[in-house]
């Protein structure tokens, strides 16, 4: 609870500071002048987020030997994304693990599937950030971004490599209880990463990160911002990476601050940048609502059926 309160405080403080420094009249004017047609296209891109996430997680599950339906996995992913907007991201991940376990899968495998989906998605994000770092440096004048992203990517790849080779450690090390669990996950991780499913997860992760850029491009077009698609390709990987840090609630406040800062380097007024960030955050909430509705409908249908089954068994 203390960690949640701290994240709420960080988000609230960051938003309050931005609102105190940004012309809110400009924000309202920018939102009022937004193109409904382009906002609709942006919403379509946001609705792709849980679909791509579900496909990515489904590929991880298949790579780990778990058979599951794409629609069911996508629904769970959608609901978890909504949970992550209002609670720490670990709550959304825990929700996915819980529902996967309730469907008869082993807890360890369910936990590993969510962990590996997160890891590959982050590595794909760092790869995209590194590839676009020269564009970011050209717009901000900060050449250090290239080295920072390179170091983070190297660290991530090294960490994944250690996990894949954990069962090859000396026997004395493997006798330690924490290492036994790690070694048990090594073979499955290695099998996933080196299989065709691993390649599919990697491709899906790159596409998902590019979809974040597309959503921002469409929002920028709806607001008629003075930013090109290349500008958004340069800044959005850095923005997405900043929001993955466990500093705020659902990235709120951090995303707004980074977007206002980076878009300011290319001449976008702070009010317009804040309007885009607010719409981006709203899109992140809306994209999970269809899955939430499907899940709620299925829960209402399953509960009465389970009750009828118990009654029939009691009458025997």
DOTILUM-610126 format. One line per 2 residues: number of its first residue (from 1); for each residue x, y, z of N, C-alpha, C. Coordinates in steps of 0.2 Angstrom, whole numbers. Layout:
N
NUM) X/Y/Z/X/Y/Z/X/Y/Z  ...
END
This chain:
316
1) 4/-6/0/0/0/0/4/6/0  10/6/3/14/12/4/17/13/-3
3) 19/8/-7/21/9/-14/16/12/-18  10/10/-18/5/12/-22/3/20/-20
5) 3/21/-14/2/28/-12/8/33/-14  14/30/-14/20/34/-17/19/35/-24
7) 17/30/-28/16/31/-35/10/36/-37  5/36/-33/-1/40/-34/2/48/-32
9) 6/48/-27/8/55/-26/13/58/-31  17/53/-34/22/55/-39/17/57/-45
11) 12/54/-47/8/55/-53/4/62/-52  2/63/-46/-2/69/-44/2/75/-44
13) 8/74/-41/13/80/-41/15/82/-48  17/77/-52/19/78/-59/14/82/-63
15) 8/79/-62/2/82/-66/1/89/-64  1/90/-57/0/97/-54/5/102/-56
17) 12/100/-56/17/104/-59/16/106/-66  14/101/-70/13/103/-77/8/108/-78
19) 2/106/-75/-4/111/-75/-2/118/-73  3/118/-68/4/125/-66/9/129/-71
21) 12/125/-75/17/128/-80/15/129/-87  9/125/-88/6/125/-95/0/129/-96
23) -1/132/-101/-7/136/-103/-13/132/-104  -17/131/-99/-22/126/-99/-28/128/-104
25) -28/135/-105/-32/137/-111/-30/134/-118  -24/134/-118/-21/131/-125/-22/124/-125
27) -22/120/-120/-24/113/-120/-31/112/-122  -36/116/-119/-43/116/-120/-44/117/-128
29) -41/123/-130/-42/125/-137/-39/119/-142  -34/116/-140/-31/111/-144/-36/105/-144
31) -39/103/-139/-43/97/-138/-50/99/-142  -52/105/-141/-58/107/-145/-58/107/-152
33) -52/108/-155/-51/109/-162/-48/102/-165  -48/97/-161/-46/90/-164/-51/87/-169
35) -48/84/-174/-52/81/-179/-55/75/-177  -61/74/-177/-65/68/-175/-63/62/-179
37) -62/63/-186/-60/57/-190/-53/55/-188  -48/59/-187/-42/57/-185/-41/54/-178
39) -46/56/-174/-46/53/-167/-49/46/-168  -53/45/-172/-56/38/-173/-51/34/-176
41) -46/36/-180/-41/32/-183/-36/30/-177  -35/36/-173/-30/34/-167/-33/29/-162
43) -40/30/-161/-43/25/-157/-42/18/-160  -43/17/-166/-42/10/-169/-35/8/-168
45) -30/12/-168/-23/10/-166/-22/8/-159  -26/12/-155/-26/10/-148/-29/3/-146
47) -35/2/-150/-38/-5/-149/-34/-10/-152  -29/-9/-156/-24/-14/-158/-19/-16/-152
49) -19/-12/-147/-14/-14/-142/-15/-20/-139  -21/-21/-136/-22/-28/-133/-22/-33/-137
51) -24/-32/-144/-24/-38/-149/-17/-40/-150  -13/-35/-151/-6/-37/-152/-3/-40/-146
53) -5/-37/-140/-2/-40/-133/-5/-47/-132  -11/-48/-134/-14/-55/-133/-10/-60/-138
55) -9/-58/-144/-5/-62/-149/2/-64/-146  5/-59/-144/12/-59/-141/12/-64/-135
57) 8/-63/-130/7/-68/-125/5/-75/-127  1/-75/-131/-1/-82/-134/4/-86/-137
59) 9/-82/-140/15/-85/-143/19/-88/-138  20/-84/-133/24/-86/-127/22/-92/-124
61) 15/-92/-123/12/-98/-120/13/-104/-124  12/-104/-131/13/-109/-135/20/-112/-135
63) 25/-107/-135/32/-109/-134/34/-112/-128  30/-111/-123/31/-115/-116/27/-121/-116
65) 23/-123/-121/20/-129/-121/13/-129/-119  10/-123/-118/3/-122/-115/-2/-120/-121
67) -7/-124/-122/-12/-123/-127/-17/-118/-124  -19/-113/-128/-24/-108/-126/-27/-105/-132
69) -33/-102/-131/-36/-99/-137/-34/-91/-137  -33/-89/-143/-31/-82/-144/-36/-77/-141
71) -42/-78/-142/-47/-74/-140/-47/-73/-132  -46/-79/-129/-46/-79/-122/-40/-76/-119
73) -35/-77/-122/-28/-74/-120/-29/-66/-121  -32/-64/-126/-32/-57/-128/-37/-53/-123
75) -42/-57/-121/-47/-54/-116/-44/-53/-109  -40/-58/-107/-36/-57/-101/-31/-52/-101
77) -28/-51/-107/-23/-46/-108/-26/-39/-107  -32/-39/-110/-36/-32/-111/-37/-30/-104
79) -40/-35/-100/-42/-33/-93/-36/-31/-89  -31/-35/-90/-25/-33/-86/-22/-26/-87
81) -23/-24/-94/-21/-18/-96/-25/-12/-92  -31/-13/-91/-35/-8/-88/-33/-8/-80
83) -32/-14/-77/-30/-14/-70/-23/-10/-70  -19/-11/-74/-12/-8/-74/-13/0/-75
85) -18/2/-77/-19/10/-78/-21/13/-71  -24/9/-67/-26/12/-60/-22/9/-54
87) -18/3/-55/-14/0/-50/-7/-1/-53  -2/-2/-49/5/-4/-52/4/-9/-57
89) 9/-9/-62/9/-14/-67/9/-21/-65  13/-22/-59/13/-29/-56/6/-31/-54
91) 1/-27/-53/-5/-29/-52/-8/-32/-58  -7/-29/-64/-10/-32/-70/-7/-38/-72
93) 0/-39/-70/3/-45/-72/1/-51/-67  0/-49/-61/-3/-54/-56/-10/-56/-58
95) -13/-52/-61/-20/-54/-63/-20/-59/-69  -15/-58/-73/-14/-62/-79/-12/-69/-76
97) -7/-69/-71/-5/-76/-68/-11/-79/-65  -15/-75/-61/-20/-78/-57/-25/-82/-62
99) -27/-78/-67/-32/-81/-72/-29/-87/-76  -23/-86/-78/-20/-92/-81/-20/-98/-77
101) -18/-97/-70/-18/-103/-66/-25/-106/-65  -30/-101/-64/-37/-104/-63/-39/-108/-69
103) -36/-107/-75/-38/-112/-81/-34/-118/-81  -31/-120/-75/-28/-127/-75/-21/-127/-76
105) -17/-121/-77/-10/-121/-79/-6/-121/-72  0/-123/-72/4/-123/-66/6/-116/-65
107) 6/-114/-59/8/-107/-57/15/-105/-59  20/-109/-59/26/-107/-61/27/-106/-69
109) 23/-110/-73/23/-109/-80/19/-102/-81  14/-101/-78/10/-95/-79/14/-89/-78
111) 17/-89/-72/22/-84/-70/27/-83/-75  30/-88/-77/36/-87/-82/33/-85/-89
113) 27/-86/-91/25/-84/-97/24/-76/-97  21/-74/-91/20/-66/-91/27/-63/-90
115) 32/-66/-86/38/-63/-86/42/-63/-93  42/-68/-96/45/-68/-103/42/-63/-108
117) 35/-63/-108/32/-58/-112/34/-51/-111  35/-50/-104/37/-43/-102/44/-42/-104
119) 49/-47/-103/56/-46/-105/57/-45/-112  54/-49/-117/54/-48/-124/52/-42/-126
121) 46/-40/-124/43/-33/-125/48/-27/-124  51/-28/-118/56/-23/-116/62/-23/-120
123) 64/-29/-122/70/-29/-126/69/-26/-133  63/-28/-136/61/-25/-142/60/-17/-142
125) 58/-15/-136/57/-7/-135/64/-4/-135  69/-7/-132/76/-5/-131/79/-5/-138
127) 78/-11/-142/81/-11/-149/78/-6/-153  72/-4/-153/69/1/-157/71/8/-154
129) 72/9/-148/75/15/-145/82/16/-147  86/11/-147/93/12/-150/93/13/-157
131) 89/10/-161/89/11/-168/87/18/-170  82/21/-166/80/28/-167/83/33/-163
133) 88/31/-159/92/36/-155/95/42/-159  98/40/-165/101/46/-169/96/51/-170
135) 90/49/-172/85/54/-173/83/58/-167  83/54/-161/81/58/-155/87/63/-154
137) 93/61/-155/99/65/-153/99/71/-158  97/70/-164/97/76/-169/92/81/-167
139) 86/79/-164/81/83/-162/82/87/-155  85/83/-151/86/86/-144/93/88/-142
141) 98/86/-147/105/88/-145/109/84/-140  105/78/-138/108/74/-132/110/68/-136
143) 117/67/-137/120/61/-140/120/56/-135  120/57/-129/121/52/-124/115/47/-124
145) 109/48/-128/104/44/-128/106/37/-131  111/38/-136/113/32/-140/117/27/-135
147) 121/30/-131/125/25/-126/120/23/-121  116/27/-119/111/24/-113/107/19/-116
149) 104/19/-122/100/14/-124/104/8/-126  110/9/-128/115/3/-130/116/-1/-123
151) 118/3/-118/120/0/-112/114/-4/-109  108/-1/-109/102/-4/-106/100/-11/-110
153) 101/-10/-117/100/-16/-121/105/-22/-120  111/-20/-119/116/-25/-118/115/-28/-111
155) 113/-24/-106/111/-27/-99/105/-32/-100  100/-30/-104/94/-34/-104/96/-41/-108
157) 100/-40/-113/102/-47/-117/106/-51/-112  111/-48/-108/115/-52/-104/111/-55/-98
159) 106/-52/-96/102/-55/-91/98/-60/-93  95/-60/-99/91/-65/-102/96/-71/-104
161) 102/-70/-106/107/-75/-107/109/-79/-101  109/-75/-95/111/-79/-89/105/-83/-87
163) 99/-81/-88/93/-85/-86/93/-91/-91  94/-91/-97/94/-96/-101/100/-101/-100
165) 105/-99/-96/111/-104/-95/111/-105/-87  105/-104/-84/106/-105/-76/106/-112/-74
167) 104/-117/-78/105/-124/-77/111/-126/-78  116/-122/-81/123/-125/-82/128/-122/-77
169) 125/-119/-71/129/-117/-66/132/-123/-62  137/-121/-58/140/-127/-54/135/-130/-49
171) 136/-136/-48/131/-140/-44/130/-137/-37  135/-134/-34/135/-131/-28/130/-125/-28
173) 130/-122/-33/126/-116/-33/119/-118/-35  118/-123/-39/111/-125/-40/108/-129/-34
175) 111/-130/-29/108/-133/-23/104/-128/-19  106/-122/-20/103/-116/-16/95/-116/-19
177) 91/-115/-14/84/-115/-16/82/-110/-21  84/-104/-21/82/-99/-26/84/-101/-33
179) 91/-104/-33/94/-106/-39/90/-112/-42  87/-116/-38/83/-122/-41/77/-120/-45
181) 74/-115/-43/68/-112/-47/71/-109/-53  76/-105/-53/79/-102/-58/81/-107/-64
183) 85/-112/-61/87/-117/-66/81/-121/-69  76/-122/-65/70/-125/-68/67/-121/-74
185) 68/-115/-74/65/-111/-79/69/-110/-85  76/-112/-84/81/-110/-89/79/-114/-95
187) 78/-121/-95/77/-125/-101/71/-122/-105  65/-121/-101/59/-118/-105/61/-112/-108
189) 64/-107/-105/66/-101/-108/70/-102/-114  75/-106/-113/80/-107/-119/76/-110/-125
191) 71/-115/-123/67/-118/-129/63/-113/-132  60/-108/-128/56/-103/-131/60/-98/-136
193) 65/-95/-133/69/-90/-136/72/-93/-143  74/-99/-143/77/-102/-148/73/-106/-153
195) 66/-105/-152/61/-108/-157/58/-103/-161  54/-106/-166/50/-102/-170/45/-97/-166
197) 43/-100/-160/38/-96/-156/42/-90/-154  48/-90/-152/52/-85/-149/53/-79/-155
199) 54/-81/-161/54/-77/-166/48/-73/-167  42/-77/-167/36/-73/-167/35/-68/-162
201) 37/-70/-156/36/-66/-150/40/-59/-151  46/-60/-154/50/-54/-155/47/-50/-161
203) 45/-53/-166/42/-49/-171/35/-45/-169  31/-49/-165/25/-46/-162/27/-40/-158
205) 32/-41/-154/34/-35/-149/37/-29/-153  40/-30/-158/42/-24/-162/36/-21/-165
207) 32/-25/-168/26/-22/-171/22/-18/-166  21/-21/-160/17/-18/-155/20/-11/-153
209) 27/-11/-153/30/-4/-151/30/1/-157  30/-2/-163/28/3/-168/21/5/-168
211) 17/1/-166/10/3/-165/9/9/-160  13/9/-155/13/15/-150/15/21/-154
213) 20/21/-158/22/27/-162/16/29/-167  13/24/-170/7/25/-175/1/29/-171
215) 0/27/-165/-5/30/-161/-4/37/-160  3/38/-158/5/45/-157/4/49/-163
217) 7/47/-169/6/50/-175/-1/52/-177  -5/48/-176/-12/49/-178/-15/54/-173
219) -13/54/-167/-16/59/-162/-13/66/-164  -6/66/-166/-3/72/-168/-7/75/-174
221) -9/71/-178/-12/73/-184/-19/76/-182  -22/72/-178/-29/75/-176/-29/82/-172
223) -23/83/-169/-22/89/-165/-19/94/-170  -17/92/-176/-13/97/-181/-7/99/-178
225) -3/95/-174/4/97/-171/9/98/-177  14/102/-175/19/103/-180/25/98/-179
227) 23/92/-180/27/86/-179/26/81/-184  32/78/-187/31/73/-192/31/66/-189
229) 29/61/-194/30/54/-191/37/53/-189  42/55/-192/49/54/-190/50/57/-183
231) 47/63/-182/48/65/-175/45/61/-170  39/58/-171/36/53/-166/40/47/-166
233) 43/45/-171/47/39/-171/53/40/-167  56/46/-167/62/47/-163/60/48/-156
235) 54/51/-154/53/52/-147/49/47/-143  44/43/-147/40/39/-143/43/33/-140
237) 48/30/-143/52/24/-139/54/27/-132  57/33/-132/60/35/-126/54/37/-121
239) 48/39/-123/43/41/-119/40/34/-116  39/29/-121/37/22/-118/41/19/-113
241) 48/20/-114/53/17/-110/52/21/-103  51/27/-103/50/31/-97/44/29/-93
243) 39/27/-96/33/26/-93/33/18/-90  38/14/-92/39/8/-90/42/8/-83
245) 45/13/-81/49/14/-75/43/14/-69  44/10/-64/39/10/-58/39/16/-54
247) 38/22/-57/39/28/-53/32/31/-52  27/30/-56/20/33/-56/15/28/-57
249) 9/30/-57/3/26/-58/1/25/-65  2/20/-68/0/19/-76/4/24/-80
251) 10/26/-78/14/31/-82/11/38/-82  6/39/-78/3/46/-78/8/51/-75
253) 8/57/-78/13/62/-75/20/61/-78  23/55/-78/29/54/-81/29/55/-89
255) 23/52/-92/22/52/-99/21/59/-101  17/63/-97/16/70/-99/22/74/-99
257) 26/73/-93/32/77/-93/37/76/-98  38/70/-100/43/68/-105/40/70/-112
259) 34/69/-113/31/71/-120/32/79/-121  30/83/-116/30/90/-116/38/92/-117
261) 42/89/-114/49/91/-114/52/89/-121  51/83/-124/53/81/-130/50/85/-136
263) 43/85/-136/40/89/-141/42/96/-141  44/99/-135/46/106/-135/52/107/-139
265) 57/102/-140/63/102/-144/61/103/-151  56/101/-153/54/102/-161/49/107/-162
267) 48/111/-157/44/117/-158/36/116/-156  34/111/-153/27/110/-151/26/114/-145
269) 21/118/-145/19/122/-138/17/117/-133  19/119/-127/18/114/-121/10/112/-120
271) 6/117/-122/-1/115/-121/-4/110/-126  -1/110/-132/-3/105/-137/0/99/-135
273) 6/99/-133/10/93/-131/6/89/-125  4/93/-120/0/90/-115/-7/88/-117
275) -10/91/-122/-16/88/-124/-15/82/-128  -10/81/-132/-8/74/-135/-7/69/-129
277) -3/71/-124/-2/66/-119/-8/64/-115  -13/68/-114/-19/67/-111/-23/62/-115
279) -23/63/-121/-27/59/-126/-24/52/-126  -17/52/-126/-13/46/-127/-15/41/-121
281) -15/45/-115/-16/41/-109/-24/38/-109  -28/42/-111/-35/40/-112/-36/35/-116
283) -32/35/-122/-33/29/-127/-30/23/-123  -25/23/-119/-23/17/-116/-28/14/-111
285) -32/18/-108/-38/16/-104/-43/13/-108  -45/16/-114/-51/14/-118/-49/7/-121
287) -43/6/-123/-41/0/-127/-43/-6/-124  -43/-6/-117/-44/-12/-113/-51/-13/-112
289) -56/-8/-113/-63/-9/-111/-66/-14/-114  -65/-15/-121/-69/-21/-124/-67/-27/-121
291) -61/-29/-120/-59/-35/-116/-63/-35/-109  -63/-30/-106/-66/-30/-99/-73/-31/-100
293) -77/-29/-105/-84/-30/-106/-85/-38/-107  -81/-40/-112/-81/-48/-113/-80/-52/-107
295) -75/-50/-103/-73/-54/-97/-79/-54/-92  -82/-48/-91/-88/-47/-87/-94/-51/-89
297) -95/-51/-96/-101/-55/-98/-99/-63/-97  -93/-65/-98/-92/-72/-97/-92/-74/-90
299) -90/-69/-86/-90/-71/-78/-98/-72/-76  -102/-67/-79/-109/-68/-77/-112/-74/-80
301) -110/-77/-85/-113/-83/-88/-110/-89/-85  -104/-89/-82/-100/-94/-79/-103/-95/-72
303) -104/-90/-68/-106/-91/-61/-113/-94/-61  -118/-92/-64/-124/-96/-64/-124/-103/-66
305) -120/-104/-71/-119/-111/-73/-115/-115/-68  -110/-112/-64/-107/-116/-59/-112/-117/-53
307) -116/-112/-52/-121/-113/-47/-126/-119/-48  -128/-119/-54/-133/-124/-56/-130/-131/-56
309) -123/-131/-58/-120/-138/-57/-119/-140/-50  -118/-136/-45/-117/-138/-38/-124/-140/-36
311) -129/-137/-38/-136/-139/-36/-138/-146/-38  -136/-147/-45/-137/-154/-47/-133/-159/-44
313) -127/-157/-42/-123/-162/-38/-126/-164/-31  -129/-158/-28/-131/-159/-22/-138/-163/-21
315) -141/-163/-27/-147/-167/-27/-147/-174/-29  -141/-176/-31/-139/-183/-32/-139/-187/-26
END
